[in-house]
């Protein structure tokens, strides 16, 4: 069925995004990062165990001082006026969200599935506290969460959309970017719900392993 296909059947072929190669530093030949986020002019990447920051035009990679006590599923970021820092999604049930600036871990409530991908934005004008959090649940649904003061955890607000084959997500202001394994990118306005645009990737000579936007 087209509704369940990895790549939907397009009425009109989406525009193709051009890709350019850029060399990235590596701390080891065995290093296998699987998640990245690029707030402002910074780039954070993560493997299963640690968070790293790319520096000096991606020619240097350093461990970011974040006390990860678990296995990393994905990373996002939060920013204030001065700086940005990683926000880590830890595997498990319930999934935990780790803020690397404070070391605090908070659960995602009301789920029996593990979360695979995460996207966040924060109050940049003041403290950098997270305001919006979205996560994929069991590779089936993108769910928007809100902070519950009473429960001191992230509670689900509503389902954004069905989500099969999500490779990565990013949230740029109110624009949700969803990178799909089928080789295409969708942008959606989470305030209005409007699907803004869809692009395809040149897949003949490149393998897309992650994505972020700014």
N, C-alpha and C positions, 0 to 999 in steps of 0.2 A: 504494500500500500504506500502511495506517495506520502501520506501523512506520517508514516513511520520510517521513511527512508532517511539515510544519513544525510543525503543532499536532496532538498526538495525539487520537485519538477517545476522549473522556472517558466513563467509565461514569456518573460523577456529576460534575456541573458544579463546578469548583473555586471556592472563595470568591474574591471580587473585592477587590483592593486599591484603596482610595480614593487618588486622587492630588490633590495641591494644588500650585498654581503658586507658584514663587518666582523672583524676578528675580535673574539672575547678572550680575556685572560682566564687561566685555570690554575687552581692551586695543586692539582694532581691529575695524572692521566686517568685516574679512576673516578674522578669527580663527575657525578651525573645529576646536574640540577634539573628540576622539573617544573619550577614555578618562578615567575618574575613579576615585578611591579616597578613602574617608573614614575614616581611622583616628582613634579617639577624637573630639576636637572639631575636627579639621583636615580640610580638603578640598584634595586635589591633583588637578589636571586636566592633560591633555597634548594637544597637537596632534601633527603629524607630526615636529616638530623640537625642541620645548622642553617643559619641565615648568613648571607654574605653581602657585601656591598662592592660594586664595581667602581673603580676610581681611575683618574688620569686617562680619560677617553677609552675606558675599558681595557687598558693595558695592565691594570693592577687589581687584584681581588683580595679583600680582607674579610675575616670573620667579623660579623656584627655582634656587639656585646648583648646578646639576648639569651636568657636562661631558658632553653627549650627542654621541657621535661616530657617528652613524648615523641611521636613520629609526625612529621610535617606533611599535611595534605596539600596546603596551598598558602600563599601569602598575599596580603594586601598592604595598604599603608594609610597612615594618618598624618596630618600636618597641622602646625599652627603657623604663626607669622614668621617664626625664626627657622624652623627646621621640619623635617619629615622623619618618620621612623616606621619600621615594619609592624604589621599586625598579622599574627600567625594563626592559621586554622590547624588544630591538632586532630589527628585521626582518633576515632573511638566513638562510643555511644554512651552518653550524649557527646557530641562534638564540643570541643572547648576552643574559645577564642582567646589568644594570648596577646596582650598589649606589651610590646617590647620596651616601651618607655617607663612602665610601672611594674612589670612582671606579673600583673594581675591576670588570672584566668577565669573566664566566665562561660557557662554552658549555653548551648542553643537548646531551648526547651521544646517539649511536645514533639519529639521525633524518635522513631525506632530505627531509623536509617543513619548511616554515616554520611557526613557532608564531604563533598569532593572539591568544590571550588568556592571561593569567597571574593566579595568585592565590598569596599567600604568608602565612605567619605566622612569628613569631620568638620567641626566648627573651626575653620582656619583663623577667624578673626579673634578668637579668644583662647581657650585652653587646648584646643585640638582634640576634645572629646568626640568620640564617634557619634554620629547622628543617624546614619543610615548603614545598614548591613544587609547584604544579600548573600545567599548560599544555595548551592545545588544540593538537593537531597536525593541520595540513591541514584544519581544520574537520571532522575525522572522529572524533577520540578525545580524551578528557580523560585525561592521563597524570600520574601522581604521580612526582616525582623526589626523590632523596635525594643528599646531598653525599658525594662519593667523595674521601677523603683521598689515596688512592693516585693517582688520576687528576686531582685538583685541578679537578674539574668536576662538573656535575650529571648523574647517571646515572639512567635510567628504572628505577623499581621495579616498577610494574604499571599496567595500564590501568584507570581508574576506570569509564568507561562510554563508549559511542558518543556522539558529540557533533555533531549536525547543527544548524546555525543558532544557535550560541552568540553572544550579543550581548556579554555581559560575565560575569565571575566575581569572586567575593570569598570569602575564607576567614576566618570569624569563629570563633576558637578551633578546634574540630573540626567546625564546621558549614560545609559548602560551599554557597554560594549561586550558582545558575546562572540568569542572565537569558537567555531565549530570544527570538529574533526573532519567533516566533509570538505574542508578547504574554503570556507567562506566566513565572513564577519558581518554581524548585524548590530545596528545601533538603534536603541529604543529610548524614548523619553519616559522616565518612570513617573513624572508628575502628571502628564497627560495620557500616558499609555500608548502614545502614537509610535508606530514603527517608522524611524527616520530614514534609514537607508540600509542597503545590503551590498556587500562587495565580495567578489571572489578573489582567491589567491592564485598566482601563477604556481601550479603544482608540478610542472614537468621537471624542474630541476631543484626543487626545494622541499624540505619536510618541515612543516610548522609544528614546533614543539611547545609554544606558549605565546602569550601576547599581552600587551598593556598599551594604554593610550595616555596622552596628555594634551 
